[in-house]
Amino acid sequence: MYHLIYPMRTYLIVSGQGEETNVMAADWVTVLSHKPTLLGVAISPKRYTHKLISKYQEFVISVPSLEMLKDVWIAGTKSGPSKIKEMDITLVPSKKISTPSIKEALANIECKVVDARDYGDHTWFVGEIVGSSYKREAFPRGRPDVMTANFLAHAAWTDFVTFEKKIHKTE
């Protein structure tokens, strides 16, 4: 029944360091707190990413665009660090943590784990944002440019969408 809350934004979760670095796709990501700024991501213990986040206690949430759809699909359907060789991404140093960021992403949010709890068949990792980087053209004046940045959302198994090229105001 959880599919009834879709479409949901899709993200790439970067974990690990060096040869262990891994990238997985994740939809179950959300803001938990403003002060301190905390984000949460649900990851199955069956995933290689779970092992790496547990080991290094940090992760990066990368914001992909439609242009990265092939990479999102590879990250979401294949397991382990070897899949990075199939992806058209460039891993670059993060500002505040050892886990790398993705150069092609619209944004990279660097998190240090402050809590991890199991809920059903997933672990909810809570990360405090300690650093970030982003493409200025995707976030002019500190707001996402939904007209041109092509933020990606997951609609169903193989279906992805971007945002409508219209902004609806409440006033």
DSSP file (Angstrom, degrees, kcal/mol; ACC not computed):
  #  RESIDUE AA STRUCTURE BP1 BP2  ACC     N-H-->O    O-->H-N    N-H-->O    O-->H-N    TCO  KAPPA ALPHA  PHI   PSI    X-CA   Y-CA   Z-CA
    1    1 A M    >         0   0    0      0, 0.0     3,-2.3     0, 0.0     4,-0.2   0.000 360.0 360.0 360.0 -18.4    0.0    0.0    0.0
    2    2 A Y  G >   +     0   0    0      1,-0.3     3,-1.9     2,-0.2     4,-0.2   0.748 360.0  75.4 -60.6 -20.8    3.0    2.4    0.4
    3    3 A H  G >  S+     0   0    0      1,-0.3     3,-1.5     2,-0.2    -1,-0.3   0.692  76.7  77.4 -63.8 -16.2    2.9    2.9   -3.3
    4    4 A L  G <  S+     0   0    0     -3,-2.3    -1,-0.3     1,-0.3    -2,-0.2   0.661  87.1  58.8 -68.8 -14.4   -0.2    5.1   -2.8
    5    5 A I  G <  S+     0   0    0     -3,-1.9    -1,-0.3    -4,-0.2    -2,-0.2   0.455  93.7 141.1 -92.4  -0.4    2.1    7.9   -1.6
    6    6 A Y    <   +     0   0    0     -3,-1.5   149,-0.1    -4,-0.2     2,-0.1  -0.476  26.2  73.3 -79.2 157.4    4.0    8.0   -4.9
    7    7 A P        +     0   0    0      0, 0.0     2,-0.3     0, 0.0   148,-0.2   0.414  69.5 170.3 -74.9 149.4    5.3    9.8   -6.9
    8    8 A M  E     -A  154   0A   0    146,-2.0   146,-3.6    -2,-0.1    20,-0.1  -0.950  39.9 -95.7-127.8 148.1    8.2   10.5   -4.6
    9    9 A R  E     -A  153   0A   0     -2,-0.3     2,-0.4   144,-0.3   144,-0.3  -0.312  39.5-136.9 -58.0 145.8   11.5   12.3   -5.2
   10   10 A T        -     0   0    0    142,-1.7     2,-0.3    54,-0.1   142,-0.3  -0.892  24.0-178.5-110.0 139.3   14.3   10.0   -6.1
   11   11 A Y  E     -C   26   0B   0     15,-2.5    15,-2.5    -2,-0.4     2,-0.5  -0.864  26.0-126.4-130.6 163.6   17.8   10.4   -4.7
   12   12 A L  E     -CD  25  62B   0     50,-2.6    50,-3.5    -2,-0.3     2,-0.6  -0.971  21.5-152.1-110.3 127.6   21.2    8.7   -4.9
   13   13 A I  E     -CD  24  61B   0     11,-3.5    11,-2.1    -2,-0.5     2,-0.5  -0.891   8.1-160.8-102.8 118.8   22.7    7.7   -1.6
   14   14 A V  E     +CD  23  60B   0     46,-2.8    46,-2.3    -2,-0.6     2,-0.3  -0.847  18.8 166.7-100.2 133.0   26.5    7.6   -1.6
   15   15 A S  E     +C   22   0B   0      7,-2.4     7,-2.7    -2,-0.5    44,-0.1  -0.938  31.8  28.3-140.9 162.5   28.2    5.5    1.1
   16   16 A G        -     0   0    0     42,-0.4     2,-0.3    -2,-0.3     5,-0.1  -0.148  68.5-100.5  82.2-177.4   31.7    4.2    1.9
   17   17 A Q    >   -     0   0    0     82,-0.2     3,-1.9     4,-0.1     4,-0.2  -0.975  68.4 -14.3-145.1 153.7   35.1    5.3    1.0
   18   18 A G  G >  S-     0   0    0     -2,-0.3     3,-1.5     1,-0.3     0, 0.0  -0.226 130.7  -5.0  56.6-134.0   37.8    4.5   -1.5
   19   19 A E  G 3  S+     0   0    0      1,-0.3    -1,-0.3    -3,-0.0    -3,-0.0   0.689 134.6  61.1 -66.2 -18.9   37.3    1.2   -3.3
   20   20 A E  G <  S+     0   0    0     -3,-1.9    -1,-0.3     2,-0.1    -2,-0.2   0.554  73.3 129.4 -84.0  -8.2   34.3    0.5   -1.1
   21   21 A T    <   -     0   0    0     -3,-1.5     2,-0.3    -4,-0.2    -5,-0.2  -0.197  36.0-177.9 -54.9 134.0   32.3    3.5   -2.3
   22   22 A N  E     -C   15   0B   0     -7,-2.7    -7,-2.4    27,-0.1     2,-0.4  -0.940  18.8-155.7-133.7 153.6   28.8    2.6   -3.3
   23   23 A V  E     +C   14   0B   0     -2,-0.3     2,-0.3    -9,-0.2    -9,-0.2  -0.998  16.3 174.8-130.8 128.8   25.8    4.4   -4.8
   24   24 A M  E     -C   13   0B   0    -11,-2.1   -11,-3.5    -2,-0.4     2,-0.3  -0.946  29.9-118.2-129.2 154.7   22.2    3.3   -4.4
   25   25 A A  E     +C   12   0B   0     50,-0.7     2,-0.3    -2,-0.3   -13,-0.2  -0.696  34.7 178.8 -87.8 143.8   18.9    4.8   -5.5
   26   26 A A  E     +C   11   0B   0    -15,-2.5   -15,-2.5    -2,-0.3     3,-0.1  -0.986  26.9 178.4-148.7 136.1   16.4    5.7   -2.7
   27   27 A D  S    S+     0   0    0     -2,-0.3     2,-2.1   -17,-0.2   -18,-0.1   0.673  70.6  84.0-100.9 -27.3   13.0    7.2   -2.6
   28   28 A W        +     0   0    0     14,-0.3    14,-2.2   -20,-0.1     2,-0.4  -0.485  62.1 124.3 -86.1  74.1   12.4    7.0    1.1
   29   29 A V  E     +E   41   0B   0     -2,-2.1     2,-0.3   -20,-0.2    12,-0.2  -0.987  29.2 160.9-131.9 137.2   14.2   10.2    2.2
   30   30 A T  E     -E   40   0B   0     10,-2.2    10,-3.0    -2,-0.4     2,-0.3  -0.995  41.5-101.6-155.6 160.2   12.8   13.0    4.2
   31   31 A V  E     +E   39   0B   0     -2,-0.3     8,-0.3     8,-0.2     3,-0.1  -0.668  32.2 176.4 -79.1 135.6   13.6   16.1    6.4
   32   32 A L  E     +     0   0B   0      6,-3.3     2,-0.3     1,-0.4     7,-0.2   0.681  61.0   8.9-112.3 -28.8   13.2   15.4   10.1
   33   33 A S  E   > -E   38   0B   0      5,-1.4     5,-1.7     1,-0.1    -1,-0.4  -0.996  43.8-154.5-156.6 146.9   14.2   18.6   11.8
   34   34 A H  T   5S+     0   0    0     -2,-0.3     3,-0.1     1,-0.3    -1,-0.1   0.871  86.2  59.5 -87.5 -45.0   15.2   22.1   11.0
   35   35 A K  T   5S+     0   0    0      1,-0.4    -1,-0.3     2,-0.1     2,-0.1  -0.923 123.1  16.9-130.3 106.2   17.4   22.8   14.1
   36   36 A P  T   5S-     0   0    0      0, 0.0     2,-0.8     0, 0.0    -1,-0.4   0.648 108.2-123.0 -72.0 160.7   19.6   20.8   13.9
   37   37 A T  T   5 +     0   0    0     92,-0.2    92,-2.3    -2,-0.1     2,-0.4  -0.623  40.5 177.3 -77.7 112.2   19.0   20.0   10.3
   38   38 A L  E   < -EF  33 128B   0     -5,-1.7    -6,-3.3    -2,-0.8    -5,-1.4  -0.940  13.8-169.9-120.7 137.8   18.3   16.3   10.2
   39   39 A L  E     -EF  31 127B   0     88,-2.8    88,-3.3    -2,-0.4     2,-0.4  -0.920   9.2-151.3-120.9 151.0   17.5   14.0    7.3
   40   40 A G  E     -EF  30 126B   0    -10,-3.0   -10,-2.2    -2,-0.3     2,-0.4  -0.943  10.2-175.0-123.6 147.2   16.3   10.4    7.3
   41   41 A V  E     -EF  29 125B   0     84,-2.0    84,-2.7    -2,-0.4     2,-0.5  -0.995  18.7-139.7-139.7 134.0   16.7    7.6    4.8
   42   42 A A  E     + F   0 124B   0    -14,-2.2     2,-0.4    -2,-0.4   -14,-0.3  -0.823  27.5 173.9 -95.0 125.8   15.3    4.1    5.0
   43   43 A I  E     - F   0 123B   0     80,-2.5    80,-2.7    -2,-0.5    -2,-0.0  -0.997  30.3-121.7-136.4 131.6   17.6    1.4    3.9
   44   44 A S    >   -     0   0    0     -2,-0.4     3,-2.0    78,-0.2     6,-0.4  -0.454  19.2-129.0 -68.5 138.7   17.2   -2.4    4.0
   45   45 A P  T 3  S+     0   0    0      0, 0.0    -1,-0.1     0, 0.0     6,-0.1   0.676 107.3  69.6 -60.3 -15.7   19.8   -4.3    6.0
   46   46 A K  T 3  S+     0   0    0      4,-0.1     2,-0.2     5,-0.0    76,-0.0   0.661  83.2  93.2 -73.9 -16.2   20.1   -6.5    2.9
   47   47 A R  S X> S-     0   0    0     -3,-2.0     4,-1.1     1,-0.1     3,-0.6  -0.545  77.3-134.6 -86.0 143.2   21.7   -3.6    0.9
   48   48 A Y  H 3> S+     0   0    0      1,-0.2     4,-1.9    -2,-0.2     3,-0.2   0.854 107.1  62.9 -59.3 -36.6   25.4   -3.1    0.7
   49   49 A T  H 3> S+     0   0    0      1,-0.2     4,-2.9     2,-0.2     5,-0.3   0.868  96.3  58.4 -57.6 -38.6   24.8    0.6    1.4
   50   50 A H  H <> S+     0   0    0     -3,-0.6     4,-2.3    -6,-0.4    -1,-0.2   0.927 105.9  48.8 -57.7 -46.4   23.5   -0.4    4.9
   51   51 A K  H  X S+     0   0    0     -4,-1.1     4,-2.0     1,-0.2    -1,-0.2   0.909 113.5  46.6 -59.5 -44.1   26.8   -2.1    5.7
   52   52 A L  H  X S+     0   0    0     -4,-1.9     4,-2.9     2,-0.2     5,-0.4   0.898 112.0  48.2 -70.9 -41.2   28.8    1.0    4.6
   53   53 A I  H  X S+     0   0    0     -4,-2.9     4,-2.3     1,-0.2     5,-0.2   0.915 113.0  49.7 -65.1 -40.4   26.7    3.5    6.4
   54   54 A S  H  < S+     0   0    0     -4,-2.3    -2,-0.2    -5,-0.3    -1,-0.2   0.893 115.6  44.0 -62.8 -39.2   26.9    1.4    9.6
   55   55 A K  H  < S+     0   0    0     -4,-2.0    -2,-0.2    -5,-0.2    -1,-0.2   0.938 126.1  27.6 -71.6 -49.1   30.6    1.1    9.2
   56   56 A Y  H  < S-     0   0    0     -4,-2.9    -3,-0.2     2,-0.2    -2,-0.2   0.629  90.4-139.1 -94.8 -15.5   31.5    4.7    8.4
   57   57 A Q  S  < S+     0   0    0     -4,-2.3    56,-2.0    -5,-0.4     2,-0.3   0.833  71.3  82.1  60.6  35.1   28.6    6.6   10.1
   58   58 A E  E     + G   0 112B   0     54,-0.3   -42,-0.4    -6,-0.2     2,-0.3  -0.979  48.2 173.2-159.1 161.0   28.2    9.0    7.2
   59   59 A F  E     - G   0 111B   0     52,-2.1    52,-2.9    -2,-0.3     2,-0.4  -0.975  24.2-126.3-162.8 164.4   26.5    9.3    3.8
   60   60 A V  E     -DG  14 110B   0    -46,-2.3   -46,-2.8    -2,-0.3     2,-0.7  -0.976  10.9-150.5-120.1 133.8   25.8   11.7    1.0
   61   61 A I  E     -DG  13 109B   0     48,-2.5    48,-2.4    -2,-0.4     2,-0.4  -0.922  19.9-164.4-100.7 113.1   22.3   12.3   -0.4
   62   62 A S  E     -DG  12 108B   0    -50,-3.5   -50,-2.6    -2,-0.7    46,-0.2  -0.828  13.0-139.9-101.9 137.7   22.8   13.3   -4.1
   63   63 A V  E     - G   0 107B   0     44,-2.9    43,-3.1    -2,-0.4    44,-0.7  -0.843  23.0-157.6 -99.1 107.3   20.0   15.0   -6.0
   64   64 A P        -     0   0    0      0, 0.0    88,-1.1     0, 0.0     2,-0.2  -0.428   2.8-143.8 -84.5 159.8   19.8   13.6   -9.6
   65   65 A S  B >   -I  151   0C   0     86,-0.2     3,-2.1    39,-0.1    86,-0.2  -0.637  36.8 -95.4-108.2 173.2   18.3   15.2  -12.6
   66   66 A L  G >  S+     0   0    0     84,-1.9     3,-2.0     1,-0.3     4,-0.2   0.838 123.5  66.2 -55.9 -34.0   16.4   13.6  -15.5
   67   67 A E  G 3  S+     0   0    0      1,-0.3    -1,-0.3    83,-0.1     3,-0.2   0.669  98.8  53.3 -63.9 -15.5   19.7   13.6  -17.4
   68   68 A M  G <> S+     0   0    0     -3,-2.1     4,-2.4     1,-0.2     3,-0.3   0.199  72.5 114.7-101.7  13.9   21.0   11.1  -14.7
   69   69 A L  H <> S+     0   0    0     -3,-2.0     4,-2.5     1,-0.2     5,-0.2   0.880  74.2  52.8 -56.1 -43.2   18.1    8.6  -15.2
   70   70 A K  H  > S+     0   0    0     -3,-0.2     4,-2.3    -4,-0.2    -1,-0.2   0.917 111.3  47.5 -58.9 -42.8   20.3    5.8  -16.6
   71   71 A D  H  > S+     0   0    0     -3,-0.3     4,-2.8     2,-0.2    -2,-0.2   0.893 110.2  52.0 -65.9 -40.1   22.6    6.2  -13.5
   72   72 A V  H  X S+     0   0    0     -4,-2.4     4,-1.8     2,-0.2    -2,-0.2   0.914 110.1  49.6 -60.8 -42.8   19.6    6.2  -11.2
   73   73 A W  H  X S+     0   0    0     -4,-2.5     4,-1.3    -5,-0.2    -2,-0.2   0.925 112.4  46.1 -65.2 -44.6   18.4    3.0  -12.8
   74   74 A I  H >X S+     0   0    0     -4,-2.3     4,-1.8     1,-0.2     3,-0.6   0.937 113.3  50.0 -62.0 -46.0   21.8    1.3  -12.5
   75   75 A A  H 3< S+     0   0    0     -4,-2.8   -50,-0.7     1,-0.2    -1,-0.2   0.810 115.2  44.6 -62.6 -30.1   22.2    2.4   -8.9
   76   76 A G  H 3< S+     0   0    0     -4,-1.8    -1,-0.2   -52,-0.2    -2,-0.2   0.615 120.3  36.2 -91.5 -13.1   18.7    1.1   -8.1
   77   77 A T  H << S+     0   0    0     -4,-1.3     2,-0.3    -3,-0.6    -2,-0.2   0.538 108.9  60.1-118.2  -9.6   18.8   -2.3   -9.8
   78   78 A K  S  < S-     0   0    0     -4,-1.8     2,-0.3    -5,-0.2    -1,-0.0  -0.854  70.5-135.8-120.1 157.5   22.4   -3.5   -9.3
   79   79 A S        +     0   0    0     -2,-0.3     3,-0.2   -55,-0.1     4,-0.1  -0.854  53.1  18.7-117.3 147.4   24.4   -4.2   -6.1
   80   80 A G  S >  S-     0   0    0     -2,-0.3     3,-1.4     1,-0.2   -57,-0.2   0.114  89.9 -68.5  87.6 163.1   27.8   -3.3   -4.9
   81   81 A P  G >  S+     0   0    0      0, 0.0     3,-1.7     0, 0.0     4,-0.4   0.692 115.1  77.3 -62.9 -22.6   30.6   -0.9   -5.8
   82   82 A S  G >  S+     0   0    0      1,-0.3     3,-1.3    -3,-0.2     4,-0.4   0.776  81.0  70.1 -62.9 -24.3   31.3   -2.5   -9.2
   83   83 A K  G X> S+     0   0    0     -3,-1.4     3,-1.4     1,-0.3     4,-0.7   0.744  80.8  75.0 -65.0 -21.6   28.2   -0.9  -10.7
   84   84 A I  G X4 S+     0   0    0     -3,-1.7     3,-0.8     1,-0.3     5,-0.4   0.837  86.9  62.0 -60.7 -31.1   29.9    2.6  -10.5
   85   85 A K  G <4 S+     0   0    0     -3,-1.3    -1,-0.3    -4,-0.4    -2,-0.2   0.769 103.4  49.9 -64.5 -24.7   32.0    1.5  -13.5
   86   86 A E  G <4 S+     0   0    0     -3,-1.4    -1,-0.2    -4,-0.4    -2,-0.2   0.612  99.3  85.7 -85.9 -14.1   28.8    1.3  -15.5
   87   87 A M  S << S-     0   0    0     -3,-0.8     2,-0.7    -4,-0.7   -16,-0.0  -0.558  76.4-133.6 -92.3 152.4   27.5    4.7  -14.4
   88   88 A D        +     0   0    0     -2,-0.2     2,-0.3   -20,-0.1   -17,-0.1  -0.447  66.3 119.3 -98.3  57.7   28.4    8.0  -16.0
   89   89 A I        -     0   0    0     -2,-0.7     2,-0.5    -5,-0.4    -2,-0.1  -0.869  54.9-142.5-122.4 156.9   29.1    9.7  -12.7
   90   90 A T        -     0   0    0     -2,-0.3    13,-2.9     2,-0.0     2,-0.5  -0.976  14.9-144.4-118.7 118.2   32.2   11.4  -11.3
   91   91 A L  E     -J  102   0D   0     -2,-0.5    11,-0.2    11,-0.2    -2,-0.0  -0.704  25.3-179.7 -82.3 129.9   32.9   10.9   -7.6
   92   92 A V  E     -J  101   0D   0      9,-2.4     9,-3.0    -2,-0.5    -2,-0.0  -0.892  35.6 -85.1-127.1 155.8   34.5   14.1   -6.1
   93   93 A P        -     0   0    0      0, 0.0     2,-0.1     0, 0.0     5,-0.1  -0.330  41.8-131.0 -61.0 139.4   35.6   14.9   -2.6
   94   94 A S        -     0   0    0      3,-0.5    15,-0.0     5,-0.2   -34,-0.0  -0.423  16.0-121.2 -80.3 166.4   32.9   16.1   -0.2
   95   95 A K  S    S+     0   0    0     -2,-0.1    -1,-0.1     1,-0.1    36,-0.0   0.887  99.4  12.7 -77.9 -40.1   33.5   19.3    1.8
   96   96 A K  S    S+     0   0    0      3,-0.1     2,-0.3    -3,-0.0    -1,-0.1   0.542 119.8  48.5-120.9 -10.5   33.1   17.9    5.4
   97   97 A I  S    S-     0   0    0      2,-0.2    -3,-0.5     1,-0.1    15,-0.0  -0.842  73.5-120.7-130.5 168.2   33.1   14.1    5.2
   98   98 A S  S    S+     0   0    0     -2,-0.3    -4,-0.1   -42,-0.1    -1,-0.1   0.712  85.2  95.0 -82.6 -21.8   35.2   11.3    3.7
   99   99 A T  S    S-     0   0    0    -82,-0.1    -2,-0.2     1,-0.1    -5,-0.2  -0.549  81.3-120.2 -68.7 131.8   32.4    9.8    1.6
  100  100 A P        -     0   0    0      0, 0.0     2,-0.2     0, 0.0   -40,-0.1  -0.223  17.8-135.8 -74.5 165.0   32.5   11.3   -1.9
  101  101 A S  E     -J   92   0D   0     -9,-3.0    -9,-2.4     7,-0.1     2,-0.6  -0.583  23.8-105.6-106.8 173.8   29.8   13.4   -3.6
  102  102 A I  E >   -J   91   0D   0    -11,-0.2     3,-1.1    -2,-0.2   -11,-0.2  -0.922  18.7-154.9-108.5 117.2   28.6   13.1   -7.2
  103  103 A K  T 3  S+     0   0    0    -13,-2.9    -1,-0.1    -2,-0.6   -12,-0.1   0.864  92.8  51.9 -57.7 -41.1   29.8   15.9   -9.5
  104  104 A E  T 3  S+     0   0    0    -14,-0.3    -1,-0.3   -16,-0.0   -39,-0.1   0.616  87.4 106.0 -76.1 -12.9   26.9   15.6  -12.0
  105  105 A A  S <  S-     0   0    0     -3,-1.1     3,-0.1     1,-0.1    30,-0.1  -0.272  76.1-128.2 -67.7 153.0   24.2   15.8   -9.3
  106  106 A L  S    S-     0   0    0    -43,-3.1    29,-2.7     1,-0.2     2,-0.3   0.815  91.5  -2.3 -68.2 -30.8   22.1   18.9   -8.8
  107  107 A A  E     -GH  63 134B   0    -44,-0.7   -44,-2.9    27,-0.3     2,-0.4  -0.985  59.2-151.8-156.8 156.1   23.0   18.9   -5.1
  108  108 A N  E     -GH  62 133B   0     25,-2.9    25,-2.0    -2,-0.3     2,-0.6  -0.996  10.0-163.2-133.0 126.7   25.0   16.8   -2.6
  109  109 A I  E     -GH  61 132B   0    -48,-2.4   -48,-2.5    -2,-0.4     2,-0.5  -0.949  11.0-148.9-116.5 115.8   24.0   16.8    1.1
  110  110 A E  E     -GH  60 131B   0     21,-2.7    20,-2.8    -2,-0.6    21,-1.2  -0.715  20.0-173.9 -90.6 126.5   26.7   15.5    3.4
  111  111 A C  E     -GH  59 129B   0    -52,-2.9   -52,-2.1    -2,-0.5     2,-0.5  -0.948  21.9-153.9-128.0 141.6   25.4   13.8    6.5
  112  112 A K  E     -GH  58 128B   0     16,-2.1    16,-2.9    -2,-0.4   -54,-0.3  -0.941  37.1-112.1-105.3 132.1   26.9   12.3    9.7
  113  113 A V  E     + H   0 127B   0    -56,-2.0    14,-0.3    -2,-0.5     3,-0.1  -0.458  40.2 167.9 -67.4 128.5   24.8    9.6   11.3
  114  114 A V  E     +     0   0B   0     12,-3.0     2,-0.3     1,-0.4    13,-0.2   0.492  68.1   6.5-114.5 -13.0   23.3   10.6   14.6
  115  115 A D  E     - H   0 126B   0     11,-1.3    11,-3.0     2,-0.0    -1,-0.4  -0.972  53.0-169.9-164.4 153.7   20.8    7.7   15.0
  116  116 A A  E     + H   0 125B   0     -2,-0.3     2,-0.4     9,-0.2     9,-0.2  -0.928  14.4 171.8-150.0 125.0   19.8    4.5   13.4
  117  117 A R  E     - H   0 124B   0      7,-1.7     7,-3.7    -2,-0.3     2,-0.4  -0.989  29.5-122.5-137.2 144.3   16.7    2.4   14.3
  118  118 A D  E     + H   0 123B   0     -2,-0.4     2,-0.4     5,-0.3     5,-0.2  -0.720  25.7 178.4 -87.9 133.0   15.1   -0.6   12.8
  119  119 A Y  E >   - H   0 122B   0      3,-3.1     3,-1.9    -2,-0.4     2,-0.1  -0.950  62.5 -52.6-132.2 111.6   11.5   -0.3   11.7
  120  120 A G  T 3  S-     0   0    0     -2,-0.4    -2,-0.0     1,-0.2     0, 0.0  -0.397 122.3 -15.0  58.9-126.4   10.1   -3.5   10.1
  121  121 A D  T 3  S+     0   0    0     -2,-0.1     2,-0.3    -3,-0.1    -1,-0.2   0.225 127.5  66.0 -96.6  14.8   12.4   -4.6    7.3
  122  122 A H  E <  S- H   0 119B   0     -3,-1.9    -3,-3.1   -78,-0.2     2,-0.5  -0.929  70.9-131.5-131.7 156.9   14.4   -1.3    7.0
  123  123 A T  E     -FH  43 118B   0    -80,-2.7   -80,-2.5    -2,-0.3     2,-0.8  -0.924  19.2-141.3-104.1 133.9   16.7    0.7    9.2
  124  124 A W  E     -FH  42 117B   0     -7,-3.7    -7,-1.7    -2,-0.5     2,-0.5  -0.854  17.4-161.8 -95.9 107.0   16.0    4.4    9.5
  125  125 A F  E     -FH  41 116B   0    -84,-2.7   -84,-2.0    -2,-0.8     2,-0.6  -0.805   1.7-157.0 -91.1 126.4   19.3    6.3    9.4
  126  126 A V  E     -FH  40 115B   0    -11,-3.0   -12,-3.0    -2,-0.5   -11,-1.3  -0.911  12.9-171.7-103.9 123.5   19.1    9.8   10.7
  127  127 A G  E     -FH  39 113B   0    -88,-3.3   -88,-2.8    -2,-0.6     2,-0.5  -0.944  18.9-140.5-119.6 137.3   21.9   12.1    9.5
  128  128 A E  E     -FH  38 112B   0    -16,-2.9   -16,-2.1    -2,-0.4     2,-0.4  -0.811  31.5-116.9 -89.7 131.0   22.8   15.6   10.5
  129  129 A I  E     + H   0 111B   0    -92,-2.3   -18,-0.2    -2,-0.5   -92,-0.2  -0.536  42.6 164.1 -70.2 124.0   23.7   17.8    7.6
  130  130 A V  E     -     0   0B   0    -20,-2.8     2,-0.3    -2,-0.4   -19,-0.2   0.492  63.7  -0.2-116.7 -10.4   27.4   18.9    8.0
  131  131 A G  E     - H   0 110B   0    -21,-1.2   -21,-2.7   -36,-0.0    -1,-0.4  -0.979  58.8-175.3-168.4 164.4   28.1   20.1    4.5
  132  132 A S  E     - H   0 109B   0     -2,-0.3     2,-0.3   -23,-0.2   -23,-0.2  -0.988   8.4-167.1-162.4 161.9   26.6   20.6    1.0
  133  133 A S  E     + H   0 108B   0    -25,-2.0   -25,-2.9    -2,-0.3     2,-0.3  -0.971  15.9 173.0-148.3 154.3   27.3   21.6   -2.5
  134  134 A Y  E     - H   0 107B   0     -2,-0.3     2,-0.6   -27,-0.3   -27,-0.3  -0.994  39.9 -96.5-160.0 160.6   24.9   22.4   -5.4
  135  135 A K    >>  -     0   0    0    -29,-2.7     3,-1.5    -2,-0.3     4,-1.0  -0.738  31.6-145.6 -82.0 119.7   24.7   23.6   -8.9
  136  136 A R  G >4 S+     0   0    0     -2,-0.6     3,-0.6     1,-0.3     6,-0.2   0.845  96.9  58.3 -56.7 -37.1   23.8   27.3   -8.7
  137  137 A E  G 34 S+     0   0    0      1,-0.2    -1,-0.3     2,-0.1    11,-0.1   0.750 104.4  52.0 -68.2 -21.7   21.6   27.2  -11.8
  138  138 A A  G <4 S+     0   0    0     -3,-1.5     7,-2.9     1,-0.2    -1,-0.2   0.704 121.2  31.6 -83.2 -20.9   19.4   24.5  -10.2
  139  139 A F  S X< S+     0   0    0     -4,-1.0     3,-1.6    -3,-0.6    -1,-0.2  -0.404  77.4 176.2-133.7  57.5   18.9   26.6   -7.1
  140  140 A P  G >  S+     0   0    0      0, 0.0     3,-2.0     0, 0.0    -3,-0.1  -0.386  77.0   5.1 -64.8 141.8   18.9   30.3   -8.1
  141  141 A R  G 3  S-     0   0    0      1,-0.3    -5,-0.0    -2,-0.1     0, 0.0   0.774 132.5 -66.1  55.4  27.6   18.2   32.6   -5.1
  142  142 A G  G <  S+     0   0    0     -3,-1.6    -1,-0.3     1,-0.2    -3,-0.0   0.597 113.0 107.6  75.2  10.6   18.1   29.5   -2.8
  143  143 A R  S <  S-     0   0    0     -3,-2.0    -1,-0.2     0, 0.0     2,-0.1  -0.940  77.2-104.0-122.0 144.5   15.0   28.0   -4.5
  144  144 A P        -     0   0    0      0, 0.0     2,-1.3     0, 0.0    -5,-0.3  -0.437  26.5-134.9 -65.8 135.2   14.8   25.0   -6.7
  145  145 A D    >>  +     0   0    0     -7,-2.9     4,-2.5     1,-0.2     3,-0.9  -0.701  29.7 173.9 -90.3  86.4   14.3   25.9  -10.4
  146  146 A V  T 34 S+     0   0    0     -2,-1.3     4,-0.2     1,-0.2    -1,-0.2   0.632  70.4  67.2 -71.1 -12.5   11.6   23.4  -11.3
  147  147 A M  T 34 S+     0   0    0     -3,-0.1    -1,-0.2     1,-0.1    -2,-0.1   0.826 122.9   4.4 -76.7 -31.1   11.2   25.0  -14.7
  148  148 A T  T <4 S+     0   0    0     -3,-0.9    -2,-0.2   -11,-0.1    -1,-0.1   0.596 110.1  78.0-130.3 -15.6   14.6   24.0  -16.0
  149  149 A A  S  < S-     0   0    0     -4,-2.5   -83,-0.2   -11,-0.1    -3,-0.1   0.677  79.7-140.3 -79.1 -16.1   16.5   21.8  -13.5
  150  150 A N        -     0   0    0     -5,-0.3   -84,-1.9    -4,-0.2   -83,-0.1   0.912  19.8-162.6  58.6  47.6   14.6   18.5  -14.3
  151  151 A F  B     -I   65   0C   0    -86,-0.2    12,-0.5    -6,-0.2     2,-0.3  -0.366  17.5-126.8 -57.5 140.6   14.4   17.2  -10.7
  152  152 A L        -     0   0    0    -88,-1.1  -142,-1.7  -142,-0.3     2,-0.3  -0.741  27.4-177.8-102.7 139.8   13.5   13.5  -10.9
  153  153 A A  E     -AB   9 161A   0      8,-2.5     8,-2.7    -2,-0.3     2,-0.6  -0.976  25.4-126.3-132.1 149.1   10.7   11.7   -9.1
  154  154 A H  E     +AB   8 160A   0   -146,-3.6  -146,-2.0    -2,-0.3     6,-0.2  -0.839  27.0 173.2 -97.1 122.0    9.8    8.0   -9.1
  155  155 A A  E     -     0   0A   0      4,-2.6     2,-0.3    -2,-0.6     5,-0.2   0.857  64.4 -25.9 -96.0 -43.5    6.2    7.3  -10.1
  156  156 A A  E >  S- B   0 159A   0      3,-1.6     3,-1.2  -150,-0.0    -1,-0.4  -0.913  92.6 -54.5-160.8 178.4    6.2    3.5  -10.3
  157  157 A W  T 3  S+     0   0    0      1,-0.3    -1,-0.0    -2,-0.3    -2,-0.0   0.768 133.1   5.1 -33.5 -65.4    8.6    0.6  -10.9
  158  158 A T  T 3  S+     0   0    0     -4,-0.0     2,-0.5    -3,-0.0    -1,-0.3   0.334 112.4  99.8-105.1   6.4   10.1    1.8  -14.3
  159  159 A D  E <   +B  156   0A   0     -3,-1.2    -4,-2.6     2,-0.0    -3,-1.6  -0.823  43.3 174.3-105.2 129.0    8.3    5.1  -14.5
  160  160 A F  E     -B  154   0A   0     -2,-0.5     2,-0.3    -6,-0.2    -6,-0.2  -0.926   6.4-169.6-127.5 153.9    9.9    8.4  -13.6
  161  161 A V  E     -B  153   0A   0     -8,-2.7    -8,-2.5    -2,-0.3     2,-0.2  -0.905  11.9-145.9-136.0 163.1    8.6   12.0  -13.9
  162  162 A T        -     0   0    0     -2,-0.3     2,-0.2   -10,-0.2   -10,-0.1  -0.689  43.5 -77.4-116.4 178.8    9.8   15.5  -13.6
  163  163 A F        -     0   0    0    -12,-0.5   -13,-0.1    -2,-0.2    -1,-0.0  -0.503  50.5 -97.8 -81.8 148.1    7.9   18.5  -12.4
  164  164 A E        -     0   0    0     -2,-0.2     2,-1.1     1,-0.1    -1,-0.1  -0.282  33.6-118.1 -57.3 144.9    5.3   20.3  -14.5
  165  165 A K  S    S+     0   0    0     -3,-0.1     2,-0.3     2,-0.0    -1,-0.1  -0.143  89.7  81.6 -83.4  42.7    6.7   23.4  -16.1
  166  166 A K        -     0   0    0     -2,-1.1     2,-0.5   -20,-0.1    -2,-0.1  -0.994  67.8-143.6-146.6 138.9    4.2   25.6  -14.3
  167  167 A I        -     0   0    0     -2,-0.3     2,-0.6   -20,-0.0    -2,-0.0  -0.918  12.0-152.5-106.1 128.3    4.3   27.0  -10.8
  168  168 A H        -     0   0    0     -2,-0.5     2,-0.3     2,-0.0    -2,-0.0  -0.886  12.9-156.1-100.5 120.9    1.0   27.2   -8.9
  169  169 A K        -     0   0    0     -2,-0.6    -2,-0.0     1,-0.1     0, 0.0  -0.673  16.7-142.1 -96.6 151.2    0.9   30.0   -6.3
  170  170 A T              0   0    0     -2,-0.3    -1,-0.1     1,-0.2    -2,-0.0   0.590 360.0 360.0 -85.7 -11.3   -1.4   30.1   -3.3
  171  171 A E              0   0    0      0, 0.0    -1,-0.2     0, 0.0    -2,-0.0   0.418 360.0 360.0-106.2 360.0   -2.0   33.8   -3.5
